Amino acid sequence: MGFLAPWSLVGLATLGIPIFVHLLRKHVVTPRPVSSLMFFERGIQSSTRHRRLRYLLLFALRFLLLLLIVLAFADPFIRRFASDTHSHLLLIVVDRSFSMRAGTRFSDAKQQALSLLASKPRSQRAQILMLGGRVEVLTQPTPDSNLLRSTLEGIQVGDGQGNFGALGRTVRTLNEAAPGPVDLHLFSDMQRTGMPGNFADAVLPPHVDLILHDVAKVSASPNWTVESINAPVELLDPKDTTKSHVQAVIAGSSTPEATKKISFVVDGKTLLSREVKVPANGRATVEFAPLDIKYGFNRCEVRIEGDDALPADNGSVFVVRRSDPQRILFVHRAADERSALYFGTALNAASHGAFILQPVAVEQVTDLDPNKFAFTVLSDVTSLPSIFEHTLEQYLSKGGSVFMALGLDAGRRAHLPLWGGDLQKIRNFASSEESAVVGQVDFTYPGLEQAQPGRDNGGWAGAKFFYAMMVDPSHARVAARLSDGTPLLLEKPIGEGHLLLFASGLENLTNDLPLHPVFVNFVDKTSRYLSGSEQLSGVRMVDSFVQLRNTAETNKSVTATSEVIDPDGRRPLSLADSQKVQTFRLSRAGFYQIHFANGRSAVIGVNPDRRESNLEPMSQEIRALWARGKARTPEAEKTPVAGTKFQYVSLWWYAMLLAFVVAVMETVFSTRYLGTQREEL
């Protein structure tokens, strides 16, 4: 609060006038005739009694009248946010995550959001956000109620996981771009699993007020779900008991003990059914075997029969591809027999017959077609027949895969086929006292992927390397390095294909890697990655991404297109996008049919995040902490947000209006008290 004319407060000295008037009022005595004064005693009359304040209410009114007049001429004002006049940004966030499919939660959220929008003042700006697998900003701040209403009505429930941490980060970003007070209204079921592990991610900026609208009608709804599926991606022989089975885990949340009927469905037909007793709030395992499926892609589902609080999560989809063993072309020097032996042994131990290795000497590859093989291995081959080298280049550009290992013979030649560069240096660790070891491994690389590598660097720390080649790592991804920094495993995209280079040999002369168990895992994962078998079927999670091509650059001479058919049978990619989009987001639950740019096709089953199946809401303590936990500091409270606008509201009219009312009351009371003077004895 402030005063525009503070010098006018000097007029407060006039407040002494009512006091002076009331103390110095004239005392009037009415004479009374008497017959004689002889019986009266002479005395002195005190005037103190007549100088006391009388008519206190009248005095207070006069005092207040002068005070209000002085304040009015001082022109007092108050400063407040301009947002107080309907310029608070109204931020409406609608939760469309998978759990909102339970009951009427989503429809209730939309209806409440529309009601809030209808009560919004016409001049107030509003913005709409959508919370699902990711936070999407649907509109810019606008007072247009028609646009906002149509946007709200167009929101549909999704299959993603609601993450309040992502909401907090998005709101902080928006508030940094456009500072100012915000009223955030969140319409959600306030699912407990939506709160991030780090509560700081969900904390909102200091000038954002959070208002929670809970659309969950009960505190905890009982719900059963298919929590996980263990099924083969590829099946060679349905009679193979080690592979031909499906294991599913059925979990209950806020549920009593119950017996549930579980069905195994393939291409819409129920093949097997089992009954399993699920403990209260517990888990049970059910297994289906053998899998009597046809060749090709089989769209499978494990389904819980009956309804519960969230029927949409009663099934879990996946794809099993039945095929014959794939052949791998292994090209080697005629004198090298060890590399094919070690590689083939590791391949048979890991893949259980999924791949068949076909070793061929380099002199015999002229008439071979690499397109008939899952991928090609070049072991210590630095010179290829020109016809076959040209065939491999075309094979790579169209989406093929080649694994090239450099052995002892590579040091005798400077040129590397297919890689597009020469050898830079030969690292001969055998001449030194100590051999080299693997010092750095990228365990996110598909051929080396491990969830928990361990202290021994995923098993790679024990392998010793005596001989390695230094190549140009430009435009390549380095997945592993030796202890001296020499790149050991590199991948370079060539067209739509993959060229994987191992800077040492596959025998036990340049290194002892084939003698270690990690070699079996490396051969297995590399074979599945280069053959594309892991990508062609199986199961993914909603909001994961699938890679459609290696590069976004289009070749004018060869137009490699990709195609996606979603669970509704629609094609979400336009013709232009099909020629350049690298990755595609799997935003829906169900089966996706994908045709990759390298010419291969796949069917992928997509399921929602099973954390959405736990319908337990967050506690009242967490809600209260979230609504108030905005990281406020004393400095933040005193310092206005940069860019925030203020407006000054004058109180002059209010002071004058109140002075007029007081003046009327003063007139009434003064007439009543002073209209007739009476003698006081």
N, C-alpha and C positions, 0 to 999 in steps of 0.2 A: 504494500500500500504506500501511497505517496501523496504529495500536495503539489499542484502545478503553480500555486501562488502562495508560498509559505509565509511571505511577509504579511499577508492578511491575517495571520494568527495574532498579530499585535492587537487586533480588536478584541482579544480575550479579556483585555483590561476592562472592557465595558461590562463584564459580569458583576462588577462591584456596584453598578447602578441599582439593581433590585434590592441589594442589601442596604444601601444608603436610603433608598426611598422607604423601605419598611421600618428602618430604625428611627428616622426623623419625621415620621408622620405626626401631624398636629393632633393634640389631645383636646377634645371639645367637651366642656362640662355645662350641662343645662342648669341654669339658676333655679332654685326652688324658694318660694317665699315662706318665711317663718315669723311667728309673732314676736319672739324676743331671742337675742343671742346670749342672754345672761346665763343661761343654763348650759352653754357650750364651753368646753375647755379648749384653750388655744393649743394648736399643734402644728407641726411641719409635715406637709404631704410630700412623700418621695416620688420622684419621676422615673425611678429605675423600672418599676413595674410596667410603665407605659412605653419603655424603650425595648422591650423584649420583642423577638420576632413572633408575629402572629400570622394567622392565615398561611400556614406552611405549604399547603398544596398550591395556593396561588403564587407564593414565592418561588416554588420549584418550577412552575410552568413559565414564569417570567425568566427565570435563570436559564432554563432549557431553550426558550425561544431565542434569547440572545446568543447562546452557544451555537445553535443550529445556523443562525444567520452568519455568524463569523466563519463557521466551517464551510458554509456554502460559498462564501466569497474566496476562501482559500482553495476552492475547486479540488477536493480530494479525488483520488482515483485508485484503482487496483489494477495490477498487471497480472495477466494470466496467459496461458498458452492460447494461441489463435485456434487451436484444436478444440478448445472449450466451446466454440461456436460451431459444432458439428464438423470440425475438420480433423478429428481423430481418425486415423486410417482404420477402417473396419476390415480386418483380415479374417476371412472365413476359410477354414480348413476342414475338408470332408475326408474322412477315413474310408478308403475303398479297398482295404486289404482283405485277404481271403477270409479272415474270421468274421467279417461283417456279413457274410452269407448266412450266418446263424439266425434263424427266425426272421424277424422283420427289422433287424438292426439297421441295415443300409437304407431301407425306405424311410424309417423313422428319422435317420440322420438327415436325409435330404429334405424331408418335410419340415423339420425344425430349422434347418438352414434357410429354407425359403421363407419361413415365418419371420425369422430374424431379419432377413433382407427386406421383407415387406414393411417392417417397422422402422427401417432406416430413414432418417431425414433426407429429403431430396438432394440437399447440397453436400451431404457427406460422401466422401470417396470410399470405395470398397475394393477389395481384391480377393480373388478366389484361388486357393491352392488345393491340390489333390494329393493325399497321402496314400501311397501303396508300396509297390516294390521300390519306387523312388518318389521323391517329392517333385511334383510338376506344377509350375506356375501357369495357370490357365488364362489369367487376365492381368492387365496392368491396372494400377489404381485409377478408378473411374467412378463418377457419380451416376452413370447410365444404368438405371435399375433394370431396363429391358435386357440389355446385354448381359448383366450379371445373372438375371433370372434364367435366361436361356442357357447360359453356361452351366449353372447349377443343375438344371433339368437334364442336361446332356451327359452328366457324369454317370458312369456305370461301374458296378462292383467288379473288382479284378481278382487276380490269384496271387498277387505279390504279398510280401511280408511287410507289415507296418513297422516303421522304425522311427521312434520319437527322437532319436539322436540325429537322424538325417533331417527331421523337421527343425530341430534347434539350429543346426548348421545353416540351413536354407534361410531361416528367418534372420539370423545374424548377418548373413550376406545381404539380404534385401534391406535391412535397417542401416547397414553401412553405406549402401548406395543411395538411400533416401532417408536420412535421419528424421526422426520425429516420433511423437507418441502413437502407439498402435494398440488397438483392442483386438486380441487374437481369440477368436471363438473356435474351439476344436470340437467337432462332432465325431465321436468315436466310442468304441466299446471299452476303451482304456485298458487294453490287454496288458497283462503283466510282462509278457515276453517281448512287448514292443519297447520297453525301456532299456536303453543300452547299458552295458556293463559299467561304462564310465559315465557317471551321472552328469559330469561337466559337459558332455556332448549335447545334452538336452536342455541345458540352462539357456534361458532367453535373455536378450539384451535388457538393460535396466529400464528402458522406457516402453517395454512391451508388457501389457497386462494380459495374463492368460485366464480365459474363462472356459471351463471344461463343461461339456454337455455329454453326459453319459447316456448312451442309448441301450445299454445292456439292462434288461429288465430284472435279471436275477444275479446274485453275487457270483455263483459258480454253476455252470451248466454241465451236466454229465455228458461226456463225449468219448466215443471209441474211434480209433484211427489205425490205419496200417502205417506203423512208424517207419519201418525200413524193409527193404527187399534185398535178398542175396540170390542173384540169378546169373547164369552164364550170359555173356555178351554174344558169343558164338558157340554153336553146338555142332559138333561133327557127327557124333553117333548118339542117337537117343537112348541106346541101350547102355551107354557108359554111365555106370552108377556114380562115378566120382564127379561128373559134370551135369548129368541130366536130372537136375532137381532144382526146386525153388524153395527158399526158406524165407518166411515172412514173420515179422514181429508185430503183434497186435498189442496196442497200449491203450489204457484207459485214464482219463483225467476227470477227477471228481465223480468217479463211478463206483457203484457197488460191485460185488462179485457177481459175475454173470457168465453164462455159457453162450458163446456166439458161433454162428455158422459162417464159415469162411469158404469162398469159392474161388477156383482158378479158372479164369476165362481167357480163351485164345480166339482172336478175331471174332468176338461177339458170341462165342459158344462156350458154355460151361462144360469143362472137361472133368474136373474133380471138385469134390466138396469135403470139407472136414469140419468137425465141431471141436472147439477148444474152450476150456474154462479159463477166464481171465480174472485174476484176483482183483480185489478192490483197489483202485488206483494203482494197478500193477500192469505187468506185461506177461504175454504168453507167446510161445513160438509154435508155428504150424508149418509143416513141410509137405510139398507136393512132388511126387516122383512116380514113374519116370515122365519125361516130357515128350508126348507124342505130337510132334509138330512137323509141318511141311518144310520143304526147301524154301529159302528166301527169308524175307522179313516177316516175323510173327508178332502181331500186336497183342500183348498179354496184359492181364490185369488180375491182381488179387483183391477181392472185394468182400467187405463185411455185409452180410445180409441184414436187412432191417434198417430202421431210421433211428436217429438220435438227435442231439442238439445241432450238429453240423453234418448233414448227410453228404455234403460235397466232398468230405475227406474220408469217406468210407471205402474208397478204392485207391490203389496205387498202380500206375501203369508203367510198363517197361517193354523193351523190344528184345527178342532173341532171334538171332540170325542163324539159320541152319545152312551150312555150306560144306563143300568138300575141302580137303587140305589145299592150301595155296602153295605154289612153287616159288622158290627164291633162286634167282640166277647168281651163282657164285663164280666170278671170273678170277683166276689166279695164274701165277707163273707155273710153267710145267714142272719146275724143280721144287716148287713149294707145295707140300702136301700137309704140313702141320696146320696151317691156318684153317683150311676147310675142315680138318678133323676136330679142332677145338671149337670152332664156330658151330659146326653141325651137332656136336655132342651137347653143347650148352642149349642150342635151339630145341633139341628133342627133350631135354630134361625140363625145360620151362613150358613149352607150348603143348606138350602131350599130343603131338601129331598134327597140330594145326597148320604147320608149315613143313614143306618138303624141300630140302636143300639139293640143288642140282649143280655140282661143281663142273666147271668147264675151263680148260686151258685157254689162255688168251689167244693162242693161234687158231682156235676152232670157233671163234665167235662171229665170224664174218656174216654168216647167214642167219644168225639168231635174231628173233624179234623180242625186244625187252617188254613190249606191251602185253605179252602172254604171261608175265611173271608179276608177283606182288611187288617186288622191288629188286634192284640189282646191287650186288656187292663186288667191288673192285679191290682185291687184296694184293697189295704191293705190285700194282700194275701202273707203270708210268708211261707206257707206250701202247696205244691201241691201234688196230687197223683203221684207216681213215674212214672207211664206210661205216664201221660199227661206231666210231666216235661221233660221226655226224648223226647216226641214228639215235644215239644216247642224248645228244643235244636236243633233238626234236622231242624225244621222249620226256626229257626234263621240262621243256617249255610248255608241254601240254598237260603236265601234272604228275609225271612219274617221279620216283624217288631212287636215289643212288647213294650207297654208303661206300666211301672210299677210304681204305686204310693204307698208310705209307710204311713199308717195311725197309729191309736192308737194301733192296735194289733201287729205292727211290733216290738215294744219295748219289747214284751214278748218272742221274739225268736231271737237268735243271728245269725242264718244262713239266708242268702238271696238266694232264688232260681235264677238261670240263671246268676246272677251278678258275681259269683265266688269269693265272699268274705263275711265277717261277718260285722255286725254293729259295728262301733268303739265307738260311743257315742250317747247318747240321749240328745237332746237339748230341755229342758222344759222351755220355756219362760213364761209360765203362772204363774209359781211360783215367778217370778221376778216382779218388779214394772212396767216395760215397755216391751211390746212385740217387736219382731224383725220385721224388714221390709226388702224389697229387696234392697240391696245396689249396686249391679252391674249386668248389663244385657248386653249380647252380642247380639246386634240387627242384626248382620249378620247371626245368626243361623236361619235356615229356619223356625223353629217353633215359633220364636220370632221376625221375620223380620219386621222392620218398617223403612220407609224412613226418617221420621222426628219424632223422639220419643218425643220431647218436654221436658219441665222442670220437669215434674212429672215422669221422667224416663219411658216414654211410657205408663203411667197408672199403672205401678207396684209399684210406691212409696206409694200409698194409701193402699195397702193390708197389713194386719197384720198377723203375724205368731206366733202361740202359742206353736207349737210342731213340731220338725223336727228331722231327723236322720242324724248322721254323718257317711258317708260311705267312703270307700277307693276310691279316685278319680284317681288312677293310670290307665294309658292307656285309659283314658276317656276325652272327651271334656266337660269342665264345661261351660254351657251357661248362668247360673245365680247363684248368691251367695246372701246370707243374709247379713245383715249389720255387723254381727260378723265374716264374712268370711266363714260360713258354706255353702258348695256346695248345691244348691237347685235343679238345673236341670242339669243332666249329660247324655251324650250319649257315649256308648261304642260299637264299631263295633264287631260283632261276626260272623265270616265267611263273608258271603255277606249280612247279615241282620243288623238291627238297634235295639239296646236295649236302650230305653230311660227311665231314672229313675228320678222320682219326689220325693224328700226327705221329702215330707209332704203328707197330704191326699187331696182327691177330695171332701170331705164334708165340712161343715162349722164349724167343731169342732176343727180341728187342725189349721185352718186358716180361714180367711173370704174372701179368693180369689174368691170363687164362687159367691159372692155377688157383685163383681165389674165387670164393662163392659169389662175390659181387659181379663177376663176369657173366654168370648165368642170368642174373637179374637185368644186367645191362643189355645183353643180347635179346632177352624176352621183350623188354619195354621198347627197345629200338626197333625191333621187328614189327611190333604192333603199331608203333607210331608211323614208320615208313610205309607200311602196307595200308594204313588208314582203317584198320579193323576196329579200333577203339572209337573212331569217329562215326562209323557207319551205322551203329546201333547202340542199344543200351538205354540209359536213363539220365536225365539232367534235371536241374532244379529251375523253377520259374525265376526269370530275370537273369539267368546265365546267358552267356554268349557262345555262338558257334561261328567258327571261322569259315567263310565261304571261298576265299581266295588268298593268295600270298601277298599280292600287291594291288593297290588301288589304281595303278596306271594301266590304261587300256592299250592293247596292241592293235593298230589300225589294220594290219594284215590278217591277224587272227583275233576274232572277237569271241572271248571266252565269257559265256554268260552263266549265271547261277539262278536258281529258282527255288522259291520257298512256298509251300502250301501249308497253311496253318490248320489247327484242329477244326475250324469251321469250313474248310475247303476253299478258302479264299487265298489269293496271291497278294501278299502285302507289299511286294517290291514292284516298282514300276520298271519299264523296259530300260530306262537310263540307269536306275539303281542296280539292276541285275548285271550290268556290265562293269560296275566300278565299286560297289559296296564290298568291304572286306569282311565285316562281321555282322551278325544279325542277333538281335535280342529276343530270347524266347520268353515272351510276356504272358503266355497263356498256358494253362494245364491241358494236357492231351497229347495227341500224336502229331508230330511235324514230319512232313515229307520234304526232303531237301535234295536238290541236284546241285552239286558243287561245280565250281568253275573248271576243275580238272577232269570233269566228265563222270565222276563217281556219284552214286546216289545213296541216300541213307534214309532211314526212318528212326526217329528219336522220340522216346517217351519223356514227357515233362510233367513233374509233380510239384505242387506247392511246398513251401517250407513247412515242415511238420511242427515247428514251433507255433504256427498259427492255429493248430488243433487244440492247444491248451487254452481254454476259454476263461481261465481264472483272471479276474481283473486285478489291477494294481491296488495296493492298500491305500487307505485314506491318508496315512502318514506320508506316503510317497507323493500322492496328489497334492497335499498341502505344501510339501516341500518344493514341488515343481512349480506350483503357482506363485510361491513367494521367493523361491530360490533364483534370484536374477542377478546374483553377484553384485549387489549394490554396495557402494562405499560412501562414506560421508562426503567425499569430494564429488562423487557422481550425483549425489542428491542435491548439492548446492550449485553445481555447475550445470547450466542448461546444455542440451545437446546442440552441437555445432549445426547451424543452419535452421534451428527451430525458430519459428516466428512467434512474436508476442503481440498482444493488443492491449491498449489501455482503456479501461472502462471508467468514465467519469461518474462520480456520485453526487454531482451538483444538484441535479433534478430531484434525487431522492432526499437530499438535505432540505431543499426548499419545500418540497411537498410535506415533509414531516413538520417543518416550521409553520406552515399554514395550518396544519391540524392543531398544533400546540397553541397558535394564536387564537383560534376559535375557542378552544377550551379555556384559555386565559380570559377571554371576554366574558364567557358564561360565568366563570367563578368569580370574577371581579364584580360583576353586576350583582351577584347573589350576596357577596360578603360586604361590599362597600356601598350598596345602594341606600341603606338606611343606617345611620350612625346611632348607636345607643350609648346611654351613659353607663359607665362602669362604676360601681360602688366599691 
